[in-house]
């Protein structure tokens, strides 16, 4: 669902509660805890509110806060030196963060090649073990790209990484779950799907919306993945705006992240929660697109992260 603007960057219910288990969770006054992180992963787009590129100090400050919530971040591109800055910030501040990188391909092969060149240069400059994988694009089938073109890009990226001594890095696509075919899954090292029930045509409850994500993951596992790891690349809930019948409020965002986190843990599901900060840089886009963050655009928590301390 990430869209670039300057940069371009979107069934049944069940009781999802289980026995309580408490952890030490970061708060605004305690961002640097060392216990298990609250979220498996978090998507991270570094752009300033006006769409400009942040400097290294800004990225470092942001990732120091992000590292209090998760141990994994997902990037969508290498523009604005975001991969290089993230690698340097993690290395210099000794942050417990793995990077799941991204190449932007929606603007054609030349942009993909540019991102790939930067990915290789940055990964070789720093510790390549910090890079846990690379997604070739994000929801490009829904933007009109053919599956054969996408698979061709995946194969080109994998071949290039192998030739550069980086063949240990998993290569895959990230697509909406309904569009992930067996053929695409066969071309990927893992299956990464974006599942946003916030856009469903009907709303029953947050519990039902969360369970729908789990059900859709299980459908992809059964019908497309053929034993490969299935990971959620995006899921989240906006705190404002309108996407249809789903009520978009801060209270429901908090409830969704609480319920989803616990359901994912119970299912052993890897995921990236969408997203780190409110994306006010998406100027001119829907209000909902700008309000998925667990942090505000100024990187203050939108709620007490102690709310994520139990299941």
Rosetta blueprint (number, residue, H / E / L):
1 X L
2 X L
3 X L
4 X E
5 X L
6 X L
7 X L
8 X E
9 X L
10 X L
11 X L
12 X L
13 X L
14 X L
15 X L
16 X L
17 X L
18 X L
19 X L
20 X L
21 X L
22 X L
23 X L
24 X L
25 X L
26 X L
27 X E
28 X L
29 X L
30 X E
31 X L
32 X L
33 X L
34 X L
35 X L
36 X L
37 X L
38 X L
39 X E
40 X L
41 X L
42 X E
43 X E
44 X L
45 X L
46 X L
47 X L
48 X L
49 X L
50 X L
51 X L
52 X L
53 X L
54 X L
55 X L
56 X H
57 X H
58 X H
59 X H
60 X H
61 X H
62 X H
63 X H
64 X H
65 X H
66 X H
67 X L
68 X L
69 X L
70 X E
71 X L
72 X E
73 X E
74 X E
75 X L
76 X L
77 X L
78 X L
79 X H
80 X H
81 X H
82 X H
83 X H
84 X H
85 X H
86 X H
87 X H
88 X H
89 X H
90 X H
91 X H
92 X H
93 X H
94 X L
95 X L
96 X L
97 X L
98 X E
99 X E
100 X E
101 X E
102 X E
103 X E
104 X L
105 X L
106 X L
107 X L
108 X L
109 X H
110 X H
111 X H
112 X H
113 X H
114 X H
115 X H
116 X H
117 X H
118 X H
119 X H
120 X H
121 X H
122 X H
123 X H
124 X H
125 X H
126 X L
127 X L
128 X H
129 X H
130 X H
131 X E
132 X E
133 X E
134 X E
135 X E
136 X E
137 X L
138 X L
139 X L
140 X L
141 X L
142 X L
143 X L
144 X L
145 X L
146 X L
147 X H
148 X H
149 X H
150 X H
151 X H
152 X H
153 X H
154 X H
155 X H
156 X H
157 X H
158 X H
159 X H
160 X H
161 X H
162 X H
163 X H
164 X L
165 X L
166 X L
167 X L
168 X L
169 X L
170 X E
171 X E
172 X E
173 X L
174 X E
175 X E
176 X E
177 X H
178 X H
179 X H
180 X L
181 X L
182 X H
183 X H
184 X H
185 X H
186 X H
187 X H
188 X L
189 X L
190 X L
191 X E
192 X E
193 X E
194 X E
195 X L
196 X L
197 X H
198 X H
199 X H
200 X L
201 X L
202 X L
203 X L
204 X L
205 X L
206 X H
207 X H
208 X H
209 X H
210 X H
211 X H
212 X H
213 X H
214 X H
215 X H
216 X H
217 X H
218 X H
219 X H
220 X H
221 X H
222 X H
223 X H
224 X H
225 X H
226 X L
227 X L
228 X L
229 X L
230 X E
231 X E
232 X E
233 X E
234 X E
235 X E
236 X L
237 X L
238 X L
239 X L
240 X L
241 X L
242 X L
243 X L
244 X L
245 X L
246 X L
247 X L
248 X L
249 X L
250 X H
251 X H
252 X H
253 X H
254 X H
255 X H
256 X H
257 X H
258 X H
259 X H
260 X H
261 X H
262 X H
263 X H
264 X H
265 X H
266 X H
267 X H
268 X L
269 X L
270 X L
271 X E
272 X E
273 X E
274 X L
275 X L
276 X L
277 X E
278 X L
279 X L
280 X L
281 X L
282 X L
283 X L
284 X L
285 X L
286 X L
287 X L
288 X H
289 X H
290 X H
291 X L
292 X L
293 X L
294 X L
295 X E
296 X L
297 X L
298 X L
299 X L
300 X L
301 X E
302 X L
303 X L
304 X L
305 X H
306 X H
307 X H
308 X H
309 X L
310 X L
311 X L
